[in-house]
Amino acid sequence: MYDQEAGEQFFNEDSFQEKAVRLGFIRKVYAILSVQIGITAALIALFVYVDPVKEYSRDNPWMWILAFVMTFVIIIVLACCPDFRRRSPINMILLMTFTGCEGILLGAVSSHYEKDEVLMAVGITAVVSIALTVFAFQTKWDFTMMGGLLFVFVIVLFCFGLLCAIIQSRWLSLVYSSIGALLFSAYLVFDTQLMLGGKHKYSLSPEEYIFAALNLYLDIVNLFLFILSIIGSSRD
């Protein structure tokens, strides 16, 4: 005979355990993300505020080219090889190596802007990221079903970027950067809700903490780059 009270108790204990695992997963992801952002911010500051480093990066493009190649290789490994991103400590080594290379790339890009422009972009990115994260936690809208649509928008944005590179129009570049900032704002909400799980249609496994941190980090990095481009274009 089914004991309803015992059944309810089992269900509640199981739900509580699942919630505890998910909360631990979220804390781990944000702890890793905080380290990534700290490393990236330090490297950007190094390129922006230390003149010898800024001049060396401008005179030696091989440095950021090598960093770009390494980020491309590592992101393919982390995205396409579950065994690598789930196996410790190789997953953390790969992620931090990727973060360091990405920080060098962002530093090289930021060195071509004024210091106040970079600081303004950092501040706006921080405010927008925090606001969108709070929104993703609180809203009843399920953005996890928008993965296919967002991917289509990325393809369209890429094609639009090629057009901007050919035409070389300041206003067109401003529109491109604005659309890019909006798109990766939506991606930040999407990836945050994938991490949250719960009532959302799709979610990441708690084993995928490296993948979740990588997604959120890339969303914030791209958001920063587009905001920096908007600020730079508006001041030209």
C-alpha positions in Angstrom: 0.0 0.0 0.0 1.3 3.5 -0.9 1.9 5.6 2.1 1.1 9.2 1.0 2.8 10.8 4.0 5.9 8.7 3.4 5.8 9.5 -0.3 5.5 13.2 0.3 8.4 13.0 2.8 10.6 11.2 0.2 9.7 13.7 -2.5 10.5 16.6 -0.3 13.8 15.2 0.8 14.7 14.4 -2.8 13.7 17.9 -3.9 15.8 19.4 -1.1 18.8 17.4 -2.1 18.5 18.4 -5.7 18.1 22.0 -4.7 21.2 21.8 -2.5 23.2 20.3 -5.4 22.1 23.0 -7.7 22.9 25.8 -5.3 26.4 24.3 -4.8 26.8 24.2 -8.6 25.8 27.9 -8.9 28.2 28.9 -6.1 31.0 27.0 -7.8 30.3 28.6 -11.2 30.3 32.1 -9.8 33.4 31.5 -7.8 35.3 30.4 -10.9 33.7 33.3 -12.9 35.0 35.8 -10.3 38.5 34.5 -10.6 38.3 34.7 -14.4 37.0 38.3 -14.3 39.7 39.2 -11.8 42.5 37.8 -14.0 41.0 39.6 -17.1 40.7 42.9 -15.3 44.3 42.7 -14.1 45.6 42.0 -17.6 43.5 44.8 -19.1 44.8 47.3 -16.5 48.4 46.1 -17.3 48.0 46.9 -21.0 46.1 50.2 -20.4 48.2 51.7 -17.6 51.7 50.3 -18.1 53.1 52.2 -21.2 56.0 49.7 -21.9 53.5 46.8 -22.1 51.2 48.9 -24.3 54.0 49.8 -26.7 55.3 46.2 -26.7 51.9 44.8 -27.6 51.5 47.3 -30.4 55.0 46.6 -31.8 54.7 42.8 -31.5 51.4 41.6 -33.0 52.6 38.0 -32.7 51.7 38.1 -29.0 48.0 38.6 -29.4 47.9 36.5 -32.6 49.3 33.6 -30.5 46.8 34.3 -27.8 44.0 34.3 -30.3 45.1 30.9 -31.7 45.3 29.4 -28.2 41.9 30.7 -27.2 40.4 29.2 -30.4 42.0 25.8 -29.8 41.1 25.7 -26.1 37.5 26.7 -26.6 37.1 23.9 -29.2 38.5 21.4 -26.7 36.3 22.6 -23.8 33.2 22.8 -26.0 33.6 19.6 -27.9 35.4 17.3 -25.5 33.2 16.5 -22.4 36.0 14.3 -20.9 38.4 17.2 -20.7 36.1 19.8 -19.3 34.8 17.3 -16.6 38.2 15.9 -15.6 40.0 17.7 -12.8 42.5 19.4 -12.7 42.9 19.5 -16.5 39.6 21.3 -16.9 40.6 24.1 -14.6 44.1 24.4 -16.2 42.5 24.7 -19.6 40.0 27.3 -18.4 42.6 29.5 -16.7 44.9 29.2 -19.7 42.0 30.3 -21.9 41.2 33.2 -19.5 44.8 34.4 -19.5 44.9 34.4 -23.3 41.6 36.1 -23.5 42.8 38.7 -21.0 45.8 39.4 -23.3 43.5 39.8 -26.3 41.2 42.2 -24.4 44.3 44.1 -23.1 45.7 44.5 -26.6 42.3 45.8 -27.8 41.8 48.1 -24.8 45.3 49.6 -25.3 43.9 51.3 -28.5 41.3 53.2 -26.5 41.6 56.0 -24.0 41.8 55.1 -20.3 38.5 56.8 -19.4 36.8 55.0 -22.3 38.0 51.6 -21.0 36.9 52.5 -17.4 33.5 53.6 -18.6 33.1 50.4 -20.6 34.1 48.3 -17.5 31.6 50.2 -15.3 28.7 49.9 -17.8 29.5 46.2 -18.4 29.5 45.5 -14.6 26.1 47.3 -14.1 24.5 45.7 -17.1 25.8 42.2 -16.1 24.6 42.4 -12.5 21.2 43.8 -13.6 20.7 41.0 -16.2 21.8 38.4 -13.7 19.2 39.6 -11.2 16.6 39.7 -13.9 17.4 36.1 -15.0 17.1 34.9 -11.4 13.7 36.7 -10.8 11.8 36.6 -14.1 9.2 34.0 -14.9 10.0 34.2 -18.6 11.9 31.1 -19.8 14.8 32.2 -22.0 16.3 28.6 -22.2 13.9 27.9 -25.2 15.6 30.7 -27.2 18.8 28.9 -28.0 18.1 28.3 -31.6 16.9 31.8 -32.2 19.9 33.4 -30.5 22.2 31.2 -32.6 20.5 32.5 -35.8 21.0 36.0 -34.6 24.7 35.3 -34.0 25.1 34.2 -37.6 23.2 37.3 -38.9 25.5 39.5 -36.7 28.6 37.8 -38.1 27.4 38.5 -41.6 26.6 42.1 -40.7 30.1 42.4 -39.2 31.6 41.4 -42.5 29.6 44.1 -44.2 30.7 46.7 -41.7 34.3 45.7 -42.3 33.9 46.2 -46.1 31.9 49.5 -46.0 33.9 51.1 -43.1 31.1 53.4 -41.9 31.2 54.9 -38.4 27.4 54.9 -38.1 27.1 51.4 -39.4 29.7 50.2 -36.9 27.8 51.9 -34.1 24.6 50.1 -35.1 26.6 46.8 -35.3 28.0 47.3 -31.8 24.6 48.2 -30.4 23.0 45.1 -31.9 25.9 43.0 -30.6 25.5 44.3 -27.1 21.8 43.6 -27.1 22.4 40.1 -28.4 25.0 39.1 -25.8 22.8 40.7 -23.1 20.1 38.2 -24.1 22.8 35.4 -24.1 23.8 36.3 -20.6 20.2 35.8 -19.4 19.9 32.6 -21.5 23.1 31.1 -20.0 22.3 32.2 -16.5 18.9 30.4 -16.7 20.6 27.3 -18.1 22.7 27.2 -15.0 19.8 27.8 -12.7 17.7 24.8 -13.8 14.5 24.4 -11.8 11.4 25.2 -13.7 13.2 26.2 -16.9 12.8 23.8 -19.8 16.5 23.3 -20.3 19.4 23.2 -17.8 23.0 22.2 -17.5 24.1 19.3 -15.5 25.9 20.2 -12.2 29.0 18.4 -13.6 29.2 21.1 -16.3 30.5 23.9 -14.0 33.4 24.6 -16.3 31.1 24.9 -19.3 28.7 27.2 -17.4 31.5 29.5 -16.2 33.0 29.6 -19.8 29.6 30.6 -21.2 29.0 33.3 -18.7 32.5 34.6 -19.1 32.3 34.8 -22.9 28.9 36.6 -22.6 30.4 39.3 -20.4 33.6 39.6 -22.5 31.6 40.1 -25.7 29.3 42.5 -24.0 32.4 44.5 -22.8 33.9 44.6 -26.3 30.7 45.8 -27.9 30.1 48.5 -25.2 33.7 49.6 -25.6 33.2 49.9 -29.4 30.1 51.9 -28.9 31.9 54.3 -26.6 34.8 54.6 -28.9 32.6 55.1 -32.0 30.5 57.8 -30.3 33.6 59.8 -29.4 35.2 59.7 -32.9 
